[in-house]
Amino acid sequence: MRKTETEFLKEFEELLQKEMKEACCRAEQAMTYSVLTPGKRLRPLLIWSTCDDLNVPVELVWHPALAVELFHTASLIHDDLPQIDDSPLRRGKPSCHVVFGNDTAILAGDGLMLKAFCVLSDSPAEPKKKEMLFRYFSRSTYRVLVGEALDVEYTGASPNLGEVLRMYAEKTGALFSFCFATGPILAGEFGLAEKFSKLGEAFGIWFQVQDDIKDACGDESKLGKPVGRDVALGKPTVVKILGLEQSKTFADKLLKSVVHQLEGLKLISVRRLLEDLVKR
C-alpha cells in the first residue's frame, strides 16, 4: 500500500532526526539546529512524488530524499552568511550564523554537504541505479555552487535576462533537476532521466521567480525570512529586469508549460504537489 504525503513526511522527519541524533562538536550542533528547523521539505516531496508516479518502492526513496534535504539546508546556511545575503532569519528562526557564529556556520554548511553524500552512499539501490544517482547528484550539487558564484558576481551589476535565468537554472534549478531525475533512475527508466532533469530545472526557474516576487511583495511572517533583501543588496532578479507584473506573467506561462509536460508524462502525484504549492 502506497504512503500518503502525510505518512511520508512523518517517516521522513523521523529518519532525518535519526541521522542528526548525535552531536560531538559545536559544528554538528549547528548542523542539527539547521536541518531540524521545520521547513516545507519540498525537494524530498518531489522525489517521493516522482517515484510514486513511477511505482518505485519507497525503501529506495529515503536516501536520495534525505541527501537532497541535507545539501539544500547546507546551501541555505552558506547563503545566509553576512558575506553573501546577510540574512538574520531562516524558516522563521535565527539563521545558523546568528546562533553559532560565522565560523561554525561555515563548517556546518560544509558538514551537511559532505553528510549528504555519505547518506546517498548507503542507498540500497542496485549498482547501475546507484551509479546514476551519484552522477546526477554530483552534477547538480556542483551546479548549485556555480549558480551561487554567479549570484555573487552579478550582485551590484547589470546582467541581462538570459544571464539571470541561467543563474537561476544553476542556483535553484539544479537540485530540482536531481529531484525529478531520481524517479526514472530508480524505476530503471534511464532514458527518461535527462528529460525529467530538464523539467525539474524549468520548475526551479519558476520557483526562483516566485521567490523574487515574494521578496518584492510578500509577508515576512509567512515566509519566515526577511523581505526586500534583493533590492537592499543589489541582487539581480527577474523582477528587477521585467518589473513585478511582467514577472508574474512570465512565471504563470512557465508554470503552465511545466504542468503541461507533467500531464503528458502522466506524473499525477507531482502535478498535484505543484498545484498545492501554488495555493499556499
BALOBA-1460 file (C-alpha; in Angstrom, 3 decimals):
// residues 280
<rec num="1" residu="m" x="0.000" y="0.000" z="0.000"/>
<rec num="2" residu="r" x="1.417" y="3.395" z="-1.010"/>
<rec num="3" residu="k" x="2.171" y="6.013" z="1.599"/>
<rec num="4" residu="t" x="0.225" y="9.257" z="1.729"/>
<rec num="5" residu="e" x="2.084" y="12.568" z="1.703"/>
<rec num="6" residu="t" x="1.450" y="12.946" z="5.441"/>
<rec num="7" residu="e" x="2.777" y="9.445" z="6.154"/>
<rec num="8" residu="f" x="5.841" y="10.067" z="4.014"/>
<rec num="9" residu="l" x="6.661" y="13.355" z="5.749"/>
<rec num="10" residu="k" x="6.197" y="11.832" z="9.214"/>
<rec num="11" residu="e" x="8.607" y="9.000" z="8.488"/>
<rec num="12" residu="f" x="10.986" y="11.342" z="6.685"/>
<rec num="13" residu="e" x="11.213" y="13.606" z="9.743"/>
<rec num="14" residu="e" x="11.891" y="10.575" z="11.952"/>
<rec num="15" residu="l" x="14.714" y="9.431" z="9.668"/>
<rec num="16" residu="l" x="16.108" y="12.962" z="9.497"/>
<rec num="17" residu="q" x="16.200" y="13.147" z="13.305"/>
<rec num="18" residu="k" x="17.897" y="9.757" z="13.414"/>
<rec num="19" residu="e" x="20.615" y="10.973" z="11.039"/>
<rec num="20" residu="m" x="21.251" y="14.007" z="13.272"/>
<rec num="21" residu="k" x="20.840" y="12.300" z="16.665"/>
<rec num="22" residu="e" x="24.457" y="12.575" z="17.829"/>
<rec num="23" residu="a" x="26.485" y="15.791" z="18.025"/>
<rec num="24" residu="c" x="30.037" y="15.571" z="19.356"/>
<rec num="25" residu="c" x="31.045" y="19.151" z="18.485"/>
<rec num="26" residu="r" x="29.572" y="22.612" z="18.052"/>
<rec num="27" residu="a" x="29.566" y="22.322" z="14.249"/>
<rec num="28" residu="e" x="27.379" y="19.210" z="14.461"/>
<rec num="29" residu="q" x="25.067" y="21.006" z="16.874"/>
<rec num="30" residu="a" x="24.728" y="23.765" z="14.269"/>
<rec num="31" residu="m" x="24.039" y="21.163" z="11.577"/>
<rec num="32" residu="t" x="21.280" y="19.632" z="13.687"/>
<rec num="33" residu="y" x="19.780" y="23.046" z="14.521"/>
<rec num="34" residu="s" x="19.526" y="23.965" z="10.840"/>
<rec num="35" residu="v" x="18.309" y="20.634" z="9.491"/>
<rec num="36" residu="l" x="15.623" y="20.065" z="12.110"/>
<rec num="37" residu="t" x="14.174" y="23.580" z="11.911"/>
<rec num="38" residu="p" x="10.753" y="22.865" z="10.329"/>
<rec num="39" residu="g" x="10.596" y="23.527" z="6.596"/>
<rec num="40" residu="k" x="8.397" y="22.670" z="3.609"/>
<rec num="41" residu="r" x="10.597" y="19.658" z="2.643"/>
<rec num="42" residu="l" x="9.615" y="20.388" z="-0.957"/>
<rec num="43" residu="r" x="12.603" y="18.657" z="-2.540"/>
<rec num="44" residu="p" x="12.109" y="15.354" z="-0.676"/>
<rec num="45" residu="l" x="8.398" y="15.570" z="-1.514"/>
<rec num="46" residu="l" x="9.200" y="15.991" z="-5.204"/>
<rec num="47" residu="i" x="11.420" y="12.906" z="-5.113"/>
<rec num="48" residu="w" x="8.688" y="10.954" z="-3.357"/>
<rec num="49" residu="s" x="6.001" y="12.181" z="-5.791"/>
<rec num="50" residu="t" x="8.041" y="11.391" z="-8.903"/>
<rec num="51" residu="c" x="8.926" y="7.960" z="-7.551"/>
<rec num="52" residu="d" x="5.291" y="7.360" z="-6.586"/>
<rec num="53" residu="d" x="4.156" y="8.125" z="-10.137"/>
<rec num="54" residu="l" x="6.717" y="5.642" z="-11.484"/>
<rec num="55" residu="n" x="5.924" y="2.914" z="-8.930"/>
<rec num="56" residu="v" x="9.342" y="2.995" z="-7.248"/>
<rec num="57" residu="p" x="9.428" y="1.106" z="-3.902"/>
<rec num="58" residu="v" x="9.505" y="3.626" z="-1.053"/>
<rec num="59" residu="e" x="12.563" y="1.985" z="0.546"/>
<rec num="60" residu="l" x="14.590" y="3.335" z="-2.400"/>
<rec num="61" residu="v" x="13.269" y="6.863" z="-1.913"/>
<rec num="62" residu="w" x="14.600" y="7.671" z="1.570"/>
<rec num="63" residu="h" x="18.322" y="8.051" z="0.841"/>
<rec num="64" residu="p" x="18.114" y="10.498" z="-2.097"/>
<rec num="65" residu="a" x="15.324" y="12.369" z="-0.277"/>
<rec num="66" residu="l" x="17.462" y="12.759" z="2.848"/>
<rec num="67" residu="a" x="20.561" y="13.643" z="0.827"/>
<rec num="68" residu="v" x="18.858" y="16.424" z="-1.102"/>
<rec num="69" residu="e" x="17.409" y="17.972" z="2.072"/>
<rec num="70" residu="l" x="20.796" y="17.872" z="3.814"/>
<rec num="71" residu="f" x="22.511" y="19.552" z="0.871"/>
<rec num="72" residu="h" x="19.736" y="22.116" z="0.439"/>
<rec num="73" residu="t" x="19.983" y="23.074" z="4.117"/>
<rec num="74" residu="a" x="23.749" y="23.428" z="3.749"/>
<rec num="75" residu="s" x="23.292" y="25.823" z="0.851"/>
<rec num="76" residu="l" x="20.864" y="27.909" z="2.930"/>
<rec num="77" residu="i" x="23.380" y="28.181" z="5.782"/>
<rec num="78" residu="h" x="26.037" y="29.493" z="3.423"/>
<rec num="79" residu="d" x="23.548" y="31.716" z="1.582"/>
<rec num="80" residu="d" x="22.537" y="33.443" z="4.839"/>
<rec num="81" residu="l" x="26.105" y="34.359" z="5.837"/>
<rec num="82" residu="p" x="26.989" y="38.079" z="6.127"/>
<rec num="83" residu="q" x="29.391" y="37.714" z="3.191"/>
<rec num="84" residu="i" x="26.555" y="36.554" z="0.904"/>
<rec num="85" residu="d" x="22.949" y="37.590" z="1.771"/>
<rec num="86" residu="d" x="23.448" y="38.569" z="5.427"/>
<rec num="87" residu="s" x="20.026" y="37.174" z="6.363"/>
<rec num="88" residu="p" x="19.187" y="37.058" z="10.097"/>
<rec num="89" residu="l" x="16.192" y="34.704" z="9.718"/>
<rec num="90" residu="r" x="15.621" y="31.325" z="8.121"/>
<rec num="91" residu="r" x="12.391" y="29.349" z="8.353"/>
<rec num="92" residu="g" x="11.148" y="31.750" z="10.991"/>
<rec num="93" residu="k" x="14.117" y="31.249" z="13.337"/>
<rec num="94" residu="p" x="17.506" y="32.965" z="13.720"/>
<rec num="95" residu="s" x="19.891" y="31.886" z="10.965"/>
<rec num="96" residu="c" x="22.658" y="29.429" z="11.782"/>
<rec num="97" residu="h" x="25.427" y="32.064" z="11.839"/>
<rec num="98" residu="v" x="23.371" y="34.281" z="14.187"/>
<rec num="99" residu="v" x="23.121" y="31.461" z="16.729"/>
<rec num="100" residu="f" x="26.504" y="29.772" z="16.313"/>
<rec num="101" residu="g" x="28.780" y="32.379" z="14.714"/>
<rec num="102" residu="n" x="30.113" y="32.691" z="11.170"/>
<rec num="103" residu="d" x="32.977" y="30.237" z="11.614"/>
<rec num="104" residu="t" x="30.813" y="27.416" z="12.941"/>
<rec num="105" residu="a" x="28.107" y="28.121" z="10.342"/>
<rec num="106" residu="i" x="30.638" y="27.695" z="7.523"/>
<rec num="107" residu="l" x="31.729" y="24.356" z="8.993"/>
<rec num="108" residu="a" x="28.100" y="23.300" z="9.494"/>
<rec num="109" residu="g" x="27.314" y="24.009" z="5.843"/>
<rec num="110" residu="d" x="30.389" y="22.098" z="4.717"/>
<rec num="111" residu="g" x="29.486" y="19.240" z="7.048"/>
<rec num="112" residu="l" x="25.945" y="18.888" z="5.742"/>
<rec num="113" residu="m" x="27.177" y="18.845" z="2.146"/>
<rec num="114" residu="l" x="29.567" y="16.002" z="2.971"/>
<rec num="115" residu="k" x="26.948" y="14.174" z="5.025"/>
<rec num="116" residu="a" x="24.574" y="14.291" z="2.061"/>
<rec num="117" residu="f" x="26.999" y="12.186" z="0.047"/>
<rec num="118" residu="c" x="27.507" y="9.815" z="2.995"/>
<rec num="119" residu="v" x="23.760" y="9.233" z="3.219"/>
<rec num="120" residu="l" x="23.369" y="8.706" z="-0.522"/>
<rec num="121" residu="s" x="26.203" y="6.163" z="-0.471"/>
<rec num="122" residu="d" x="24.079" y="3.976" z="1.840"/>
<rec num="123" residu="s" x="21.296" y="3.655" z="-0.747"/>
<rec num="124" residu="p" x="20.161" y="0.038" z="-1.223"/>
<rec num="125" residu="a" x="19.569" y="0.660" z="-4.953"/>
<rec num="126" residu="e" x="21.227" y="-1.752" z="-7.358"/>
<rec num="127" residu="p" x="24.697" y="-0.685" z="-8.664"/>
<rec num="128" residu="k" x="23.623" y="0.821" z="-12.001"/>
<rec num="129" residu="k" x="20.881" y="2.910" z="-10.389"/>
<rec num="130" residu="k" x="23.183" y="3.963" z="-7.545"/>
<rec num="131" residu="e" x="25.874" y="4.994" z="-10.006"/>
<rec num="132" residu="m" x="23.419" y="7.199" z="-11.899"/>
<rec num="133" residu="l" x="22.103" y="8.706" z="-8.648"/>
<rec num="134" residu="f" x="25.633" y="9.724" z="-7.713"/>
<rec num="135" residu="r" x="26.316" y="11.112" z="-11.182"/>
<rec num="136" residu="y" x="23.187" y="13.276" z="-11.200"/>
<rec num="137" residu="f" x="23.571" y="14.334" z="-7.565"/>
<rec num="138" residu="s" x="27.239" y="15.270" z="-8.022"/>
<rec num="139" residu="r" x="26.460" y="17.249" z="-11.152"/>
<rec num="140" residu="s" x="23.516" y="19.026" z="-9.545"/>
<rec num="141" residu="t" x="25.337" y="19.984" z="-6.361"/>
<rec num="142" residu="y" x="28.273" y="21.389" z="-8.298"/>
<rec num="143" residu="r" x="25.861" y="23.444" z="-10.399"/>
<rec num="144" residu="v" x="24.465" y="24.954" z="-7.191"/>
<rec num="145" residu="l" x="27.942" y="26.281" z="-6.432"/>
<rec num="146" residu="v" x="28.224" y="27.763" z="-9.931"/>
<rec num="147" residu="g" x="24.852" y="29.445" z="-9.505"/>
<rec num="148" residu="e" x="25.810" y="30.904" z="-6.133"/>
<rec num="149" residu="a" x="29.072" y="32.149" z="-7.641"/>
<rec num="150" residu="l" x="27.164" y="33.894" z="-10.430"/>
<rec num="151" residu="d" x="24.795" y="35.395" z="-7.855"/>
<rec num="152" residu="v" x="27.755" y="36.899" z="-6.008"/>
<rec num="153" residu="e" x="29.372" y="38.053" z="-9.257"/>
<rec num="154" residu="y" x="26.179" y="39.699" z="-10.535"/>
<rec num="155" residu="t" x="25.328" y="41.488" z="-7.263"/>
<rec num="156" residu="g" x="25.571" y="45.213" z="-7.894"/>
<rec num="157" residu="a" x="25.994" y="44.590" z="-11.637"/>
<rec num="158" residu="s" x="23.515" y="44.676" z="-14.530"/>
<rec num="159" residu="p" x="23.248" y="41.221" z="-16.089"/>
<rec num="160" residu="n" x="20.654" y="40.701" z="-18.819"/>
<rec num="161" residu="l" x="17.588" y="38.475" z="-18.534"/>
<rec num="162" residu="g" x="19.290" y="35.491" z="-20.149"/>
<rec num="163" residu="e" x="22.196" y="35.682" z="-17.715"/>
<rec num="164" residu="v" x="19.867" y="35.892" z="-14.717"/>
<rec num="165" residu="l" x="17.817" y="32.925" z="-15.936"/>
<rec num="166" residu="r" x="20.990" y="30.914" z="-16.439"/>
<rec num="167" residu="m" x="21.958" y="31.740" z="-12.838"/>
<rec num="168" residu="y" x="18.512" y="30.564" z="-11.668"/>
<rec num="169" residu="a" x="18.883" y="27.314" z="-13.616"/>
<rec num="170" residu="e" x="22.122" y="26.636" z="-11.751"/>
<rec num="171" residu="k" x="21.442" y="28.041" z="-8.277"/>
<rec num="172" residu="t" x="17.873" y="26.802" z="-7.857"/>
<rec num="173" residu="g" x="17.048" y="24.590" z="-10.823"/>
<rec num="174" residu="a" x="19.955" y="22.182" z="-10.349"/>
<rec num="175" residu="l" x="18.718" y="20.468" z="-7.170"/>
<rec num="176" residu="f" x="15.200" y="20.304" z="-8.567"/>
<rec num="177" residu="s" x="16.621" y="18.652" z="-11.688"/>
<rec num="178" residu="f" x="18.038" y="15.907" z="-9.453"/>
<rec num="179" residu="c" x="14.705" y="15.517" z="-7.668"/>
<rec num="180" residu="f" x="12.853" y="14.969" z="-10.938"/>
<rec num="181" residu="a" x="15.526" y="12.647" z="-12.380"/>
<rec num="182" residu="t" x="15.553" y="10.414" z="-9.293"/>
<rec num="183" residu="g" x="12.217" y="8.812" z="-10.217"/>
<rec num="184" residu="p" x="13.182" y="7.442" z="-13.645"/>
<rec num="185" residu="i" x="16.629" y="6.456" z="-12.382"/>
<rec num="186" residu="l" x="15.220" y="4.351" z="-9.544"/>
<rec num="187" residu="a" x="12.494" y="2.977" z="-11.843"/>
<rec num="188" residu="g" x="15.189" y="1.805" z="-14.255"/>
<rec num="189" residu="e" x="13.889" y="4.151" z="-16.972"/>
<rec num="190" residu="f" x="17.347" y="5.568" z="-17.619"/>
<rec num="191" residu="g" x="16.433" y="7.043" z="-20.994"/>
<rec num="192" residu="l" x="13.950" y="9.382" z="-19.315"/>
<rec num="193" residu="a" x="16.363" y="10.725" z="-16.694"/>
<rec num="194" residu="e" x="17.641" y="13.655" z="-18.738"/>
<rec num="195" residu="k" x="14.159" y="14.664" z="-19.893"/>
<rec num="196" residu="f" x="12.916" y="14.675" z="-16.306"/>
<rec num="197" residu="s" x="16.040" y="16.549" z="-15.246"/>
<rec num="198" residu="k" x="15.312" y="19.368" z="-17.703"/>
<rec num="199" residu="l" x="11.726" y="19.527" z="-16.468"/>
<rec num="200" residu="g" x="12.979" y="19.901" z="-12.904"/>
<rec num="201" residu="e" x="15.291" y="22.701" z="-13.998"/>
<rec num="202" residu="a" x="12.384" y="24.570" z="-15.584"/>
<rec num="203" residu="f" x="10.379" y="24.131" z="-12.393"/>
<rec num="204" residu="g" x="13.356" y="25.500" z="-10.430"/>
<rec num="205" residu="i" x="13.457" y="28.644" z="-12.563"/>
<rec num="206" residu="w" x="9.732" y="29.163" z="-11.911"/>
<rec num="207" residu="f" x="10.298" y="28.592" z="-8.198"/>
<rec num="208" residu="q" x="13.063" y="31.213" z="-8.082"/>
<rec num="209" residu="v" x="10.988" y="33.789" z="-9.966"/>
<rec num="210" residu="q" x="8.185" y="33.164" z="-7.466"/>
<rec num="211" residu="d" x="10.690" y="33.727" z="-4.672"/>
<rec num="212" residu="d" x="11.660" y="37.046" z="-6.258"/>
<rec num="213" residu="i" x="8.022" y="38.078" z="-6.386"/>
<rec num="214" residu="k" x="7.503" y="37.126" z="-2.730"/>
<rec num="215" residu="d" x="10.606" y="39.089" z="-1.747"/>
<rec num="216" residu="a" x="9.170" y="42.130" z="-3.504"/>
<rec num="217" residu="c" x="5.662" y="41.990" z="-2.044"/>
<rec num="218" residu="g" x="5.419" y="39.036" z="0.364"/>
<rec num="219" residu="d" x="4.637" y="38.748" z="4.068"/>
<rec num="220" residu="e" x="7.729" y="38.200" z="6.227"/>
<rec num="221" residu="s" x="5.733" y="36.415" z="8.938"/>
<rec num="222" residu="k" x="4.503" y="33.857" z="6.404"/>
<rec num="223" residu="l" x="7.786" y="33.452" z="4.539"/>
<rec num="224" residu="g" x="9.895" y="33.026" z="7.682"/>
<rec num="225" residu="k" x="12.657" y="35.257" z="6.305"/>
<rec num="226" residu="p" x="13.158" y="38.988" z="5.661"/>
<rec num="227" residu="v" x="11.584" y="40.542" z="2.565"/>
<rec num="228" residu="g" x="13.004" y="43.322" z="0.420"/>
<rec num="229" residu="r" x="16.508" y="41.888" z="0.682"/>
<rec num="230" residu="d" x="17.043" y="41.632" z="-3.088"/>
<rec num="231" residu="v" x="16.705" y="45.387" z="-3.578"/>
<rec num="232" residu="a" x="18.679" y="46.209" z="-0.428"/>
<rec num="233" residu="l" x="21.598" y="44.018" z="-1.518"/>
<rec num="234" residu="g" x="21.504" y="44.988" z="-5.193"/>
<rec num="235" residu="k" x="20.675" y="41.422" z="-6.242"/>
<rec num="236" residu="p" x="19.979" y="40.689" z="-9.894"/>
<rec num="237" residu="t" x="16.435" y="39.338" z="-10.289"/>
<rec num="238" residu="v" x="13.807" y="38.822" z="-12.948"/>
<rec num="239" residu="v" x="11.574" y="41.268" z="-11.052"/>
<rec num="240" residu="k" x="14.283" y="43.926" z="-11.251"/>
<rec num="241" residu="i" x="14.563" y="43.440" z="-15.024"/>
<rec num="242" residu="l" x="10.929" y="42.864" z="-16.041"/>
<rec num="243" residu="g" x="9.027" y="44.560" z="-13.237"/>
<rec num="244" residu="l" x="6.533" y="42.903" z="-10.904"/>
<rec num="245" residu="e" x="3.556" y="42.420" z="-13.250"/>
<rec num="246" residu="q" x="5.567" y="41.109" z="-16.201"/>
<rec num="247" residu="s" x="7.420" y="38.776" z="-13.824"/>
<rec num="248" residu="k" x="4.091" y="37.332" z="-12.662"/>
<rec num="249" residu="t" x="3.058" y="36.792" z="-16.287"/>
<rec num="250" residu="f" x="6.420" y="35.167" z="-17.058"/>
<rec num="251" residu="a" x="6.063" y="32.854" z="-14.038"/>
<rec num="252" residu="d" x="2.493" y="31.889" z="-14.947"/>
<rec num="253" residu="k" x="3.482" y="30.930" z="-18.504"/>
<rec num="254" residu="l" x="6.450" y="28.909" z="-17.265"/>
<rec num="255" residu="l" x="4.325" y="27.041" z="-14.727"/>
<rec num="256" residu="k" x="1.683" y="26.231" z="-17.361"/>
<rec num="257" residu="s" x="4.428" y="24.795" z="-19.574"/>
<rec num="258" residu="v" x="5.728" y="22.633" z="-16.712"/>
<rec num="259" residu="v" x="2.228" y="21.403" z="-15.807"/>
<rec num="260" residu="h" x="1.500" y="20.601" z="-19.469"/>
<rec num="261" residu="q" x="4.629" y="18.451" z="-19.628"/>
<rec num="262" residu="l" x="3.716" y="16.732" z="-16.356"/>
<rec num="263" residu="e" x="0.327" y="15.838" z="-17.809"/>
<rec num="264" residu="g" x="1.972" y="14.428" z="-20.928"/>
<rec num="265" residu="l" x="4.242" y="12.254" z="-18.785"/>
<rec num="266" residu="k" x="1.298" y="11.197" z="-16.595"/>
<rec num="267" residu="l" x="3.022" y="12.486" z="-13.440"/>
<rec num="268" residu="i" x="-0.190" y="12.845" z="-11.456"/>
<rec num="269" residu="s" x="1.323" y="12.983" z="-7.949"/>
<rec num="270" residu="v" x="3.878" y="15.605" z="-8.991"/>
<rec num="271" residu="r" x="1.230" y="17.752" z="-10.655"/>
<rec num="272" residu="r" x="-0.953" y="17.560" z="-7.546"/>
<rec num="273" residu="l" x="2.008" y="18.611" z="-5.382"/>
<rec num="274" residu="l" x="2.699" y="21.626" z="-7.623"/>
<rec num="275" residu="e" x="-0.936" y="22.648" z="-7.589"/>
<rec num="276" residu="d" x="-0.942" y="22.520" z="-3.773"/>
<rec num="277" residu="l" x="2.271" y="24.557" z="-3.722"/>
<rec num="278" residu="v" x="0.736" y="27.322" z="-5.846"/>
<rec num="279" residu="k" x="-2.222" y="27.581" z="-3.451"/>
<rec num="280" residu="r" x="-0.048" y="28.084" z="-0.357"/>
